[in-house]
Amino acid sequence: MSDTPFGIADIATAVTNGSVTAVEVIADYLERTERTQEVTNAFTLIETDAATTAASEIDRRIAAGDPVGPLAGVPVAIKDLLDHAGRPNTAGSSFPAPVPTETAPAVARLEDAGAVIIGRTGLHEYAFGFSSENHWYGAVHNPWDENLSPGGSSGGSGAAVASGAAAAALGTDTGGSVRVPAALCGVVGLKVTHGRVPLTGVFPLAPSLDTVGPLARTVAGTSAIYRAIAGFDRTDPWSAPQLVRAPQGPLRIAETVIGVPHPWVDLRQTESVAAAFAATVDALRNAGARIVDLDLPDVVPGPQIEASVYPEVAVIHDERWHTSPDTYGPDVSQRLGEVFEIDPTRYVSAQEWRGRIRHDIEASLQECSFLMTPAVAANVKPIGEEMINVAGKSVSYRPYLSRYSALVNHTGLPAIVLPLDMDGVPPPSVQFIAGAWEEHRLLEMGLALEQHGISRWRQPIATAD
């Protein structure tokens, strides 16, 4: 393991006080990206020259006594879906990649805070899937087992963080695309309230659901990235002028009321996921939390998810699909064929369902501090296989990876996925959901779970550290 500090705050502090230079930090991480890339294929572009130049500028500013920001020298990877001036934005597709002249606000805010972008990470084509097995760029591999998927669609971001190739990464989350890779790679992933982080400069999947969020190995690291990117932006019509609050440290678990929504949490899942969730409920109860079983019969994923999302996807891909359908990868092509079949009646009905589940969840959050579910219903997906085994049945992997994430996007509410300190390859994870604009509360809960030893990042097998 190198002498580079481990945590994001540690890196920034060491760079700012001169214990280590930003150039040294970035050189270390660039070496990690090259070494782990052979195993994970996490990056579509490694920014060797640009990252070194950016690090040199940070060191120059420190030497001159100029402010450098709270993320000074922190190496961050970004999903190859976000604009970064001068770099091709492939969106994981075969279409000619545009080279933007402006940087997406979420990325620009990281750079303004002193972070150094070290590369662009692989994803499921157009973010339209959960495996990150990309027909054009190859599959992203899980650092825990290179035969396993890291989840998607931000699989490269999850793999880069878990392997130690990046201190943190940005992903996007429309149906779980930050949280699913976090769960399958054993890291922390934060899905923000819709409208919290600007979507300008982000290739869309379904704009009314799209969010940009951070992945990191610890809650503190996730919080640092979140605080840098969150906030109102007039260039984004979805952005909301809401106050961004920083977490104030671990909350008192003994003062929390945690709702467990039934029958949502009772839907089919693997035995290991069910056992880990039950153990987490017990651990929280032992720590003093009050666990409340909630009867929310309408709050379950169903066909309304596709009926609500697909018309937006159709608008984004209408021209490309109808002029060049053969330039999409096979799995995305198949799904896009289904996208254009949703009729207006189903769409309207699905919008009514969306309003109903949001009402039900928001009402339950008046009684509870958080809702808690497993992060995924299955956390092992072999690369190249469509079917997985869940409770003795051979089933398609997609609904089991998205079972506890996709519905949350339809509420617009924030959620966090945390790795549990339990055995498993990868280790199991848990999800907490909070009220709108309460990301700080989710982060405080995450800090408390780390403090109590319920959540902990573990080093995977294919690691750069």
C-alpha positions, 0 to 999 in steps of 0.5 A, a space after each residue: 500500500 502506498 503512503 497516500 492518505 486513505 480518506 478524502 479529508 485526509 488527502 485534502 488536509 495532507 495536500 493543503 498542509 504540504 505533507 504530500 503534493 497533489 502531483 504525488 497523490 495523483 501519480 499514485 492514483 493514476 498508477 492504481 487506475 492502470 493496474 486495476 484496469 486490467 482486472 476491472 475495465 472500470 475506465 473508458 478514459 484515464 486522464 493521465 496528462 490532464 490530471 497531472 496538469 490539474 494537480 500541478 496547478 493545485 500545488 502552485 496555488 498552495 505554494 502561492 498561498 491561494 485557496 484551493 478548496 476542501 477537496 484539494 488533490 482528491 482524485 475523483 472519477 466521473 461516469 462517462 455520461 457527464 460533460 467535461 470540457 474537451 473530453 468525448 462524452 460517449 454515454 457508453 454508446 457507439 454513436 460518435 461522441 460529442 466533445 463538449 466545450 463546457 463542463 457539467 456543473 456537478 463536475 465543475 463544482 468538484 474541480 472548483 473544490 480542488 478535486 482532480 478528475 482522473 478518468 471517465 468510468 464505464 457504464 451500461 450503454 446510455 445508462 439503460 441497464 443494471 449490469 454494465 456489460 457494455 457491448 461496445 466497451 466490454 463488461 466492467 468487472 467487479 473488484 470482489 470477483 472479476 467474474 461478477 458484474 459490478 451492477 449498473 448503470 454506474 458500474 465503472 464508478 462503483 468498481 473504481 471506488 471499490 478497487 481503490 483506483 479512485 477516492 470517489 466517483 460520480 454516477 447517475 441514478 434513475 432507477 438505482 444506477 448509483 445504489 446498485 453498483 454501491 451494493 454490488 461493490 461494497 461501497 457507499 452510494 447516495 441517491 439525492 433528492 431529485 433537483 438537488 444536484 444539477 443535471 445540466 451537461 448530463 446525458 439524460 435517461 428519464 429527466 424527471 427521475 435522473 439524479 447525479 450522486 457520489 460513491 465513496 468508500 466511507 460515509 464521510 467521503 460520500 458526504 464531502 463529495 455530496 457537499 461539493 456538488 449539491 445546490 441550485 443551478 439556474 441552467 437546470 430546469 429540474 434544479 430546486 433552490 433548497 438549502 443544502 445542510 451538512 451532516 452534524 456527525 453521527 445521529 443517536 440511533 437510540 432516538 431514531 424510529 425506523 420503518 420497515 415497509 411491508 410487503 415490499 421487504 418481503 418480496 422474493 430475495 436471496 437467502 443471504 440478502 434476507 438473513 443480512 437484512 434481518 441481522 441489521 434490524 436486530 443490530 439496530 434494535 439492540 442499539 436502541 432504535 425503535 423498529 416499526 413494521 409498516 403496512 404499505 400495500 401500494 408501495 411495491 415495484 410493478 409494471 408502472 415503473 416501466 410505463 412511467 419511465 419509458 415514454 421519457 426514454 422514447 423522447 430521448 432516443 426517438 430520432 437515433 432509434 428510428 434512423 440507426 437502430 442497429 447502432 445500439 447494443 443487443 440488450 439496449 436495442 431490445 429494451 428500446 423496442 419495448 419503450 416505444 410500445 407504451 400507450 398514453 393510458 398506461 402512462 397516465 395510470 403510472 403517473 397516478 401510481 407515482 403520486 400515490 406511492 410518494 404520498 404513502 412514503 411521505 406520510 410514513 416518514 411523518 411517523 418514522 425517521 427513515 424507511 429501511 430496505 435491503 439495497 438489492 434483492 440479489 447481490 451476485 450477478 455473473 457476467 454474461 448470464 441473464 438468469 440468476 438463482 433466487 430462492 431456488 428459482 431461475 429468474 432474470 437478474 434485472 428486477 432483482 437488482 432494482 427491486 429496492 431502488 427503482 421505486 425510490 426514484 419515482 418518489 423523488 426522495 433521497 436514499 443511501 446504500 451502506 455496506 454491512 460488516 458481514 461476510 459475503 463476496 460482495 458483502 451485503 448492503 442496506 438502504 435507508 430512505 429519508 424525506 425530501 432534501 434530508 440527505 444530511 440525515 441519511 449521512 448522519 445515519 450512515 455515520 452512526 452505523 459506522 460508529 456502531 460497527 454495523 456498516 464498514 468498508 472492506 477491501 475487495 480482492 482486486 484492489 489497488 491498495 
